[in-house]
């Protein structure tokens, strides 16, 4: 059986359990919305919830029938510290199965090398001229070969006899037996039949004189000066930049072995969202649909689609189970409200919760779950700035690791100009501008606001308790504002 057919059968087996899972989600959603009675004398759980559920069942088995995953706000789970949550997301991406794709050079920019880049040829492949001028053999003065110039790309030139010179262009192949290239600006040619005094014999060809000392091998790029065939040029994991594309082409490559960009799908949840027009009758515009797709692309993902999903548990379950993306991103529904269905759906599909709440403001109800090996779901809060916080906290490190992009070696920090109020216990992410090499906190930084982040150069990481003027703060740079930090 071919891998494609086997994968298709696995997919069919996964979808066979959707109807049973739908029933489970409906029960879990109703259960989470129903008021619970608790006895005053009931003992507290002896073991705190750790934020994980059993791993996904084998293909073809029924969905789990246990209770729904503990929800934020129930007091049974531990929110993850911000830095730990980011590392968990990166570790999840690094643990996903590696994939390799042969990518044409024209499409490889921004990807990561899946294998080392070894030279397929010597560079340069033959001795070449480093300058426009004259290829000369032996000591001067030299007799100029008329009408025998050597241009880049021309066939192999003829040999030079000792004492001869020939015109040559930059990049042209050096004639056999040539010992140096004399730059045009450092040479003088006297025409044929000219004499310096009456005692000299008339010459039948022009003569070349060097106006500076000529050193053996000068301005000749010898074969394999840069590398020899088989030399290691770049390690696996290197980012494909424009310079890497040029090097790969020079080294003989038409395609590169790269790590494919992770495929992502965005599910925008909510019955209250409008796709167009002005807000009315309790309905508001969807701000996250237009924002998340381009942002994920800037982080390094290929976004298959951005789709709307109503506040319906069955519809959300179908969307998650039918998605073929390696990364599913949801907006809203991660808390414990009557229409917050993300946790019950994750329970129904047997997902493993890696992060269930983060000690960060805004955005603390965010989550990260492993749907199956190599597939993850990032649940973002519904408020716009809170969703951006979740995007940078969880989705960014996960996408970077899935694409095998190298993580920054150390945090980027700048001094803050003004005092920044902090949360008593949690990290805060605050939109900032960079002015004269210092961070300026911006207004309009509430969880539901986008005005601040729209004008920002990055997000400052404010520790619990806040920061005073002059304190160094880590900055999460935005993909389109790198120039502000250089």
NORPE-V335178 format. One record per residue. SS is DSSP state (H for helix, E for strand, - for the rest). BURIAL is b if it has 16 or more other C-alpha atoms within 10 Angstrom, else e. D_FIRST is the distance of its C-alpha to the first C-alpha in Angstrom with 1 decimal. Layout:
# NORPE-V335178
ss->SS burial->BURIAL d_first->D_FIRST
ss->SS burial->BURIAL d_first->D_FIRST
This chain:
# NORPE-V335178
ss->- burial->e d_first->0.0
ss->- burial->e d_first->3.8
ss->H burial->e d_first->6.5
ss->H burial->e d_first->8.2
ss->H burial->e d_first->6.4
ss->H burial->e d_first->6.4
ss->H burial->e d_first->9.9
ss->H burial->e d_first->10.8
ss->H burial->e d_first->10.4
ss->H burial->e d_first->12.4
ss->H burial->b d_first->14.8
ss->H burial->e d_first->15.4
ss->H burial->e d_first->16.1
ss->H burial->b d_first->18.5
ss->H burial->b d_first->20.3
ss->H burial->b d_first->20.8
ss->- burial->b d_first->23.5
ss->H burial->b d_first->25.4
ss->H burial->e d_first->27.9
ss->H burial->e d_first->28.8
ss->H burial->b d_first->29.1
ss->H burial->b d_first->31.3
ss->H burial->b d_first->33.7
ss->H burial->b d_first->33.8
ss->H burial->b d_first->34.6
ss->H burial->b d_first->37.3
ss->H burial->b d_first->38.9
ss->H burial->b d_first->38.7
ss->H burial->b d_first->40.2
ss->H burial->b d_first->43.0
ss->H burial->e d_first->43.6
ss->H burial->b d_first->44.0
ss->H burial->e d_first->46.4
ss->- burial->e d_first->48.5
ss->- burial->e d_first->51.6
ss->- burial->e d_first->51.4
ss->- burial->e d_first->54.3
ss->- burial->e d_first->54.9
ss->- burial->e d_first->57.5
ss->- burial->e d_first->60.1
ss->- burial->e d_first->59.9
ss->- burial->e d_first->56.1
ss->- burial->e d_first->55.1
ss->- burial->e d_first->53.0
ss->- burial->e d_first->49.5
ss->- burial->e d_first->49.9
ss->- burial->e d_first->46.8
ss->- burial->e d_first->46.3
ss->E burial->e d_first->43.0
ss->- burial->b d_first->41.0
ss->- burial->b d_first->38.9
ss->- burial->b d_first->35.5
ss->- burial->b d_first->33.5
ss->- burial->e d_first->30.8
ss->- burial->b d_first->27.5
ss->- burial->b d_first->24.7
ss->- burial->e d_first->23.4
ss->- burial->e d_first->19.8
ss->- burial->b d_first->17.5
ss->- burial->e d_first->18.4
ss->- burial->e d_first->21.9
ss->- burial->b d_first->25.1
ss->- burial->b d_first->27.0
ss->- burial->b d_first->29.9
ss->- burial->b d_first->33.1
ss->- burial->e d_first->35.5
ss->- burial->e d_first->38.2
ss->- burial->b d_first->37.7
ss->- burial->b d_first->37.6
ss->- burial->b d_first->41.2
ss->- burial->b d_first->42.5
ss->- burial->b d_first->44.8
ss->- burial->e d_first->48.3
ss->- burial->e d_first->48.0
ss->- burial->e d_first->49.2
ss->- burial->b d_first->46.2
ss->E burial->b d_first->44.3
ss->- burial->b d_first->45.3
ss->- burial->b d_first->45.1
ss->E burial->b d_first->43.7
ss->E burial->b d_first->46.2
ss->H burial->b d_first->45.4
ss->H burial->e d_first->44.7
ss->H burial->e d_first->42.5
ss->H burial->b d_first->40.5
ss->H burial->b d_first->39.8
ss->H burial->e d_first->38.8
ss->H burial->b d_first->36.4
ss->H burial->b d_first->34.8
ss->H burial->b d_first->34.5
ss->H burial->e d_first->33.1
ss->H burial->b d_first->30.4
ss->H burial->b d_first->29.3
ss->H burial->b d_first->29.4
ss->- burial->e d_first->27.2
ss->- burial->b d_first->24.4
ss->- burial->e d_first->21.3
ss->- burial->e d_first->22.3
ss->- burial->e d_first->20.7
ss->- burial->e d_first->21.6
ss->E burial->e d_first->22.0
ss->E burial->e d_first->23.8
ss->E burial->b d_first->26.7
ss->E burial->e d_first->29.4
ss->H burial->b d_first->32.8
ss->H burial->e d_first->34.1
ss->H burial->e d_first->31.6
ss->- burial->b d_first->31.6
ss->- burial->b d_first->35.0
ss->- burial->b d_first->35.0
ss->- burial->b d_first->31.6
ss->E burial->b d_first->31.2
ss->E burial->b d_first->30.3
ss->- burial->b d_first->27.1
ss->- burial->b d_first->28.2
ss->- burial->b d_first->31.7
ss->E burial->b d_first->33.4
ss->E burial->b d_first->34.7
ss->- burial->b d_first->37.1
ss->- burial->b d_first->35.8
ss->- burial->b d_first->39.4
ss->- burial->b d_first->42.9
ss->E burial->b d_first->44.7
ss->- burial->b d_first->46.9
ss->- burial->b d_first->45.5
ss->- burial->b d_first->49.1
ss->- burial->b d_first->52.6
ss->E burial->b d_first->53.5
ss->E burial->b d_first->56.6
ss->- burial->b d_first->56.8
ss->- burial->b d_first->59.7
ss->- burial->b d_first->61.4
ss->E burial->b d_first->64.3
ss->E burial->b d_first->65.1
ss->E burial->b d_first->63.3
ss->E burial->b d_first->66.2
ss->- burial->b d_first->66.6
ss->- burial->b d_first->69.2
ss->- burial->e d_first->72.4
ss->- burial->b d_first->74.0
ss->- burial->b d_first->75.5
ss->E burial->b d_first->72.9
ss->E burial->b d_first->73.3
ss->E burial->b d_first->71.0
ss->- burial->e d_first->68.9
ss->- burial->e d_first->69.5
ss->- burial->e d_first->66.7
ss->- burial->e d_first->64.1
ss->- burial->b d_first->62.3
ss->E burial->b d_first->58.8
ss->- burial->b d_first->56.5
ss->- burial->e d_first->53.1
ss->- burial->e d_first->50.4
ss->- burial->e d_first->52.8
ss->- burial->e d_first->52.2
ss->- burial->e d_first->53.4
ss->- burial->b d_first->57.1
ss->- burial->e d_first->59.7
ss->- burial->e d_first->61.4
ss->- burial->b d_first->64.3
ss->- burial->e d_first->67.5
ss->- burial->b d_first->69.4
ss->- burial->b d_first->71.5
ss->E burial->b d_first->69.4
ss->E burial->b d_first->67.6
ss->E burial->b d_first->65.3
ss->E burial->b d_first->64.2
ss->E burial->b d_first->60.7
ss->- burial->b d_first->58.6
ss->- burial->b d_first->56.5
ss->- burial->b d_first->53.1
ss->- burial->b d_first->54.2
ss->E burial->b d_first->53.6
ss->- burial->b d_first->56.6
ss->- burial->b d_first->58.4
ss->- burial->e d_first->58.6
ss->- burial->e d_first->61.6
ss->- burial->b d_first->62.2
ss->- burial->b d_first->63.4
ss->E burial->b d_first->63.6
ss->E burial->b d_first->63.2
ss->E burial->b d_first->66.3
ss->E burial->b d_first->65.8
ss->H burial->e d_first->67.6
ss->H burial->e d_first->69.7
ss->H burial->e d_first->70.9
ss->E burial->e d_first->72.0
ss->E burial->e d_first->74.9
ss->E burial->e d_first->75.2
ss->E burial->e d_first->78.5
ss->- burial->e d_first->78.8
ss->- burial->e d_first->79.7
ss->- burial->e d_first->83.4
ss->- burial->e d_first->84.4
ss->- burial->e d_first->86.6
ss->- burial->e d_first->87.7
ss->- burial->e d_first->91.2
ss->- burial->e d_first->93.2
ss->- burial->e d_first->92.5
ss->- burial->e d_first->88.7
ss->- burial->e d_first->87.4
ss->- burial->e d_first->85.7
ss->- burial->e d_first->81.9
ss->- burial->e d_first->79.8
ss->- burial->b d_first->76.6
ss->- burial->b d_first->76.0
ss->E burial->b d_first->76.0
ss->E burial->b d_first->73.7
ss->E burial->b d_first->75.3
ss->E burial->b d_first->73.5
ss->- burial->e d_first->75.2
ss->- burial->e d_first->73.5
ss->- burial->e d_first->72.7
ss->- burial->b d_first->69.7
ss->- burial->e d_first->67.4
ss->- burial->e d_first->65.2
ss->- burial->e d_first->61.6
ss->- burial->e d_first->62.6
ss->- burial->b d_first->60.3
ss->E burial->b d_first->57.7
ss->E burial->b d_first->54.1
ss->- burial->b d_first->53.1
ss->- burial->e d_first->49.6
ss->- burial->e d_first->47.2
ss->- burial->e d_first->49.7
ss->- burial->e d_first->47.0
ss->E burial->b d_first->44.1
ss->- burial->b d_first->42.8
ss->- burial->e d_first->39.4
ss->- burial->e d_first->37.1
ss->- burial->e d_first->39.3
ss->E burial->e d_first->37.7
ss->E burial->b d_first->38.8
ss->E burial->b d_first->37.1
ss->- burial->e d_first->35.1
ss->- burial->e d_first->31.8
ss->- burial->b d_first->32.6
ss->- burial->b d_first->35.3
ss->E burial->b d_first->35.8
ss->- burial->b d_first->35.5
ss->- burial->e d_first->39.0
ss->H burial->e d_first->40.8
ss->H burial->e d_first->42.2
ss->H burial->b d_first->38.8
ss->H burial->b d_first->37.7
ss->H burial->e d_first->40.8
ss->H burial->b d_first->40.3
ss->H burial->b d_first->36.7
ss->H burial->b d_first->37.8
ss->H burial->b d_first->40.6
ss->- burial->b d_first->38.4
ss->- burial->e d_first->36.3
ss->- burial->b d_first->33.3
ss->- burial->e d_first->31.9
ss->E burial->b d_first->29.1
ss->E burial->b d_first->28.9
ss->E burial->b d_first->26.3
ss->E burial->b d_first->26.9
ss->E burial->b d_first->25.8
ss->- burial->b d_first->24.9
ss->- burial->b d_first->27.5
ss->- burial->b d_first->26.3
ss->E burial->b d_first->25.7
ss->E burial->b d_first->28.4
ss->E burial->b d_first->29.4
ss->E burial->b d_first->32.9
ss->E burial->b d_first->33.9
ss->E burial->b d_first->37.7
ss->E burial->b d_first->39.0
ss->- burial->b d_first->42.3
ss->- burial->e d_first->44.1
ss->- burial->e d_first->47.1
ss->E burial->b d_first->45.6
ss->E burial->b d_first->46.6
ss->- burial->e d_first->44.6
ss->- burial->e d_first->47.8
ss->- burial->e d_first->51.6
ss->- burial->e d_first->54.1
ss->- burial->e d_first->53.8
ss->E burial->e d_first->55.5
ss->- burial->e d_first->55.8
ss->- burial->e d_first->54.2
ss->E burial->e d_first->51.2
ss->E burial->b d_first->50.5
ss->E burial->e d_first->48.6
ss->- burial->b d_first->45.1
ss->- burial->b d_first->45.7
ss->H burial->b d_first->42.4
ss->H burial->b d_first->40.1
ss->H burial->e d_first->41.8
ss->H burial->e d_first->42.1
ss->H burial->b d_first->38.7
ss->H burial->b d_first->36.4
ss->H burial->e d_first->38.5
ss->H burial->b d_first->39.2
ss->H burial->b d_first->35.6
ss->H burial->b d_first->35.0
ss->H burial->e d_first->38.1
ss->H burial->b d_first->36.6
ss->- burial->b d_first->33.5
ss->- burial->b d_first->30.9
ss->E burial->b d_first->29.4
ss->E burial->b d_first->30.5
ss->E burial->e d_first->28.2
ss->E burial->e d_first->30.9
ss->E burial->b d_first->33.9
ss->E burial->e d_first->34.3
ss->E burial->b d_first->36.9
ss->E burial->b d_first->36.3
ss->- burial->b d_first->39.2
ss->- burial->b d_first->40.6
ss->- burial->b d_first->38.3
ss->H burial->b d_first->36.1
ss->H burial->b d_first->33.7
ss->H burial->e d_first->33.3
ss->H burial->b d_first->32.8
ss->H burial->b d_first->30.1
ss->H burial->b d_first->28.2
ss->H burial->b d_first->28.7
ss->H burial->b d_first->27.4
ss->H burial->b d_first->24.3
ss->H burial->e d_first->23.3
ss->- burial->e d_first->23.9
ss->- burial->e d_first->21.1
ss->- burial->b d_first->23.7
ss->- burial->b d_first->23.9
ss->E burial->b d_first->27.6
ss->E burial->b d_first->29.2
ss->E burial->b d_first->33.0
ss->E burial->b d_first->35.2
ss->E burial->b d_first->39.0
ss->- burial->b d_first->41.3
ss->- burial->b d_first->40.6
ss->- burial->b d_first->40.5
ss->- burial->b d_first->43.9
ss->- burial->b d_first->45.1
ss->- burial->e d_first->46.5
ss->- burial->e d_first->46.1
ss->- burial->b d_first->43.4
ss->- burial->b d_first->41.6
ss->- burial->b d_first->38.2
ss->H burial->b d_first->36.1
ss->H burial->b d_first->36.6
ss->H burial->b d_first->35.8
ss->H burial->b d_first->32.6
ss->H burial->b d_first->31.5
ss->H burial->b d_first->32.4
ss->H burial->b d_first->30.4
ss->- burial->b d_first->27.1
ss->- burial->b d_first->27.7
ss->- burial->b d_first->28.5
ss->E burial->b d_first->30.3
ss->E burial->b d_first->33.6
ss->E burial->b d_first->34.4
ss->E burial->b d_first->37.6
ss->E burial->b d_first->39.5
ss->- burial->b d_first->42.6
ss->E burial->b d_first->44.2
ss->E burial->b d_first->47.9
ss->E burial->b d_first->48.4
ss->E burial->b d_first->50.5
ss->- burial->b d_first->49.5
ss->- burial->b d_first->46.0
ss->- burial->b d_first->46.1
ss->- burial->b d_first->43.8
ss->- burial->b d_first->40.8
ss->E burial->b d_first->37.7
ss->E burial->b d_first->34.4
ss->E burial->b d_first->31.4
ss->E burial->b d_first->27.9
ss->E burial->b d_first->25.6
ss->E burial->b d_first->22.5
ss->- burial->e d_first->21.6
ss->- burial->b d_first->22.3
ss->E burial->b d_first->23.8
ss->E burial->b d_first->27.5
ss->E burial->b d_first->30.2
ss->E burial->b d_first->33.7
ss->E burial->b d_first->36.3
ss->E burial->b d_first->39.4
ss->- burial->b d_first->42.8
ss->- burial->b d_first->44.0
ss->- burial->b d_first->47.1
ss->H burial->b d_first->46.6
ss->H burial->b d_first->48.1
ss->H burial->b d_first->46.5
ss->H burial->b d_first->43.1
ss->H burial->b d_first->43.8
ss->H burial->b d_first->44.7
ss->H burial->b d_first->41.4
ss->H burial->b d_first->39.6
ss->H burial->b d_first->41.4
ss->H burial->b d_first->41.2
ss->H burial->b d_first->37.5
ss->H burial->b d_first->35.5
ss->H burial->b d_first->37.1
ss->H burial->b d_first->36.3
ss->H burial->b d_first->32.8
ss->H burial->b d_first->31.9
ss->H burial->b d_first->33.7
ss->H burial->b d_first->31.6
ss->H burial->b d_first->28.3
ss->- burial->b d_first->29.3
ss->- burial->b d_first->30.5
ss->- burial->b d_first->34.0
ss->- burial->e d_first->36.7
ss->- burial->e d_first->38.9
ss->- burial->e d_first->42.6
ss->- burial->e d_first->44.4
ss->- burial->e d_first->47.2
ss->- burial->e d_first->48.3
ss->- burial->e d_first->50.3
ss->E burial->b d_first->53.8
ss->E burial->b d_first->56.9
ss->E burial->b d_first->60.2
ss->E burial->b d_first->60.8
ss->- burial->b d_first->64.0
ss->- burial->e d_first->64.7
ss->- burial->e d_first->64.4
ss->E burial->b d_first->61.1
ss->- burial->e d_first->61.2
ss->- burial->b d_first->58.5
ss->- burial->e d_first->57.0
ss->- burial->e d_first->58.7
ss->- burial->e d_first->55.5
ss->- burial->b d_first->52.5
ss->E burial->b d_first->51.6
ss->E burial->b d_first->52.4
ss->E burial->b d_first->50.8
ss->E burial->b d_first->53.5
ss->E burial->b d_first->53.2
ss->E burial->b d_first->55.4
ss->E burial->b d_first->56.8
ss->E burial->b d_first->57.6
ss->E burial->e d_first->61.2
ss->- burial->e d_first->63.1
ss->- burial->e d_first->60.5
ss->E burial->b d_first->60.8
ss->E burial->b d_first->58.9
ss->E burial->b d_first->60.4
ss->E burial->b d_first->59.1
ss->- burial->b d_first->58.6
ss->- burial->e d_first->59.8
ss->- burial->e d_first->57.6
ss->- burial->b d_first->55.2
ss->- burial->b d_first->54.7
ss->- burial->b d_first->51.3
ss->- burial->e d_first->51.4
ss->- burial->e d_first->52.8
ss->- burial->b d_first->51.2
ss->H burial->e d_first->54.5
ss->H burial->b d_first->54.7
ss->H burial->b d_first->51.2
ss->H burial->e d_first->51.5
ss->- burial->e d_first->54.4
ss->- burial->b d_first->53.1
ss->- burial->b d_first->52.1
ss->E burial->b d_first->50.2
ss->E burial->b d_first->50.3
ss->E burial->b d_first->52.6
ss->E burial->b d_first->51.5
ss->E burial->b d_first->54.7
ss->- burial->b d_first->55.0
ss->- burial->b d_first->56.4
ss->- burial->e d_first->60.1
ss->- burial->b d_first->59.9
ss->E burial->b d_first->61.1
ss->- burial->e d_first->64.5
ss->- burial->e d_first->65.5
ss->- burial->e d_first->64.5
ss->- burial->b d_first->61.7
ss->E burial->b d_first->58.5
ss->E burial->b d_first->55.5
ss->E burial->b d_first->51.8
ss->E burial->b d_first->50.6
ss->E burial->b d_first->47.2
ss->E burial->b d_first->47.2
ss->- burial->b d_first->45.7
ss->- burial->e d_first->43.4
ss->- burial->e d_first->45.9
ss->- burial->e d_first->49.0
ss->H burial->e d_first->48.3
ss->H burial->e d_first->51.4
ss->H burial->e d_first->53.6
ss->H burial->e d_first->52.9
ss->- burial->e d_first->53.5
